[in-house]
């Protein structure tokens, strides 16, 4: 019963580490998907005194994906009742050209600032509006959220790893008599410690299976996916091949590494 309790404690601890890592990965994917959506909606407005082609804009910066001309027809139509046709035609000729530029990724505030300066170097460009204040607020909020989740995940992983080490030392004490007898008969360290490695590997596999099943339930019932889709974000929170494999590698890595530690330093704690 006590052995089963220790097994459950280790599985829960490993599951906590894996869950914290996967939550960070899922948040990172969600933010990346949201950045893609923002990138599609975000544009820079350029006011120029001459016509530019899409290729000319692309040659100015590698960040520029495409550009489109903003029609001034609606503005001129509103003035038809207030101005003569001759003045409207004159205004049409003297109005600057307006362009909307789309980027190939959601830029950082520094990249926006650099792009504005780069575009304004062209003598034909009169003004560049990157909506920096609104952009900076959104970008910093996303970055803050990502950093908070990262710090939280690292803290959980560190604390839980210490708990795993404690659990493994309990295993060592439980099997100390058998390991001592094997040592008296000349068994090498790896052989008399094999039971610890076997238990660690089995629990790592079980923790990975539980994690995969948990995210399967989240994906199956779709309550979290539905909330993300409600704000226009479509993302895969858990890849049942790559993420499961990575989680298994992490679980095995932690378990085997900590087992090596208690085997190499058996008298660290009494």
Secondary structure as the mmCIF struct_conf table of DSSP 4:
data_model
#
loop_
_struct_conf.conf_type_id
_struct_conf.id
_struct_conf.beg_label_comp_id
_struct_conf.beg_label_asym_id
_struct_conf.beg_label_seq_id
_struct_conf.end_label_comp_id
_struct_conf.end_label_asym_id
_struct_conf.end_label_seq_id
HELX_RH_AL_P HELX_RH_AL_P1 UNK A 2 UNK A 41
STRN STRN1 UNK A 44 UNK A 48
BEND BEND1 UNK A 49 UNK A 50
HELX_RH_AL_P HELX_RH_AL_P2 UNK A 54 UNK A 60
TURN_TY1_P TURN_TY1_P1 UNK A 62 UNK A 63
STRN STRN2 UNK A 64 UNK A 70
HELX_LH_PP_P HELX_LH_PP_P1 UNK A 71 UNK A 71
HELX_RH_AL_P HELX_RH_AL_P3 UNK A 73 UNK A 78
TURN_TY1_P TURN_TY1_P2 UNK A 79 UNK A 82
BEND BEND2 UNK A 83 UNK A 83
HELX_RH_AL_P HELX_RH_AL_P4 UNK A 85 UNK A 94
BEND BEND3 UNK A 95 UNK A 95
HELX_LH_PP_P HELX_LH_PP_P2 UNK A 96 UNK A 96
STRN STRN3 UNK A 97 UNK A 103
BEND BEND4 UNK A 104 UNK A 105
HELX_LH_PP_P HELX_LH_PP_P3 UNK A 106 UNK A 108
HELX_RH_AL_P HELX_RH_AL_P5 UNK A 109 UNK A 120
TURN_TY1_P TURN_TY1_P3 UNK A 121 UNK A 121
BEND BEND5 UNK A 122 UNK A 122
TURN_TY1_P TURN_TY1_P4 UNK A 123 UNK A 124
STRN STRN4 UNK A 125 UNK A 129
HELX_RH_AL_P HELX_RH_AL_P6 UNK A 132 UNK A 174
TURN_TY1_P TURN_TY1_P5 UNK A 175 UNK A 175
HELX_RH_AL_P HELX_RH_AL_P7 UNK A 176 UNK A 184
TURN_TY1_P TURN_TY1_P6 UNK A 185 UNK A 186
HELX_RH_AL_P HELX_RH_AL_P8 UNK A 189 UNK A 192
TURN_TY1_P TURN_TY1_P7 UNK A 193 UNK A 193
HELX_RH_AL_P HELX_RH_AL_P9 UNK A 194 UNK A 221
HELX_RH_AL_P HELX_RH_AL_P10 UNK A 223 UNK A 230
TURN_TY1_P TURN_TY1_P8 UNK A 231 UNK A 232
BEND BEND6 UNK A 237 UNK A 237
TURN_TY1_P TURN_TY1_P9 UNK A 240 UNK A 241
HELX_RH_AL_P HELX_RH_AL_P11 UNK A 242 UNK A 264
TURN_TY1_P TURN_TY1_P10 UNK A 265 UNK A 267
BEND BEND7 UNK A 268 UNK A 268
#
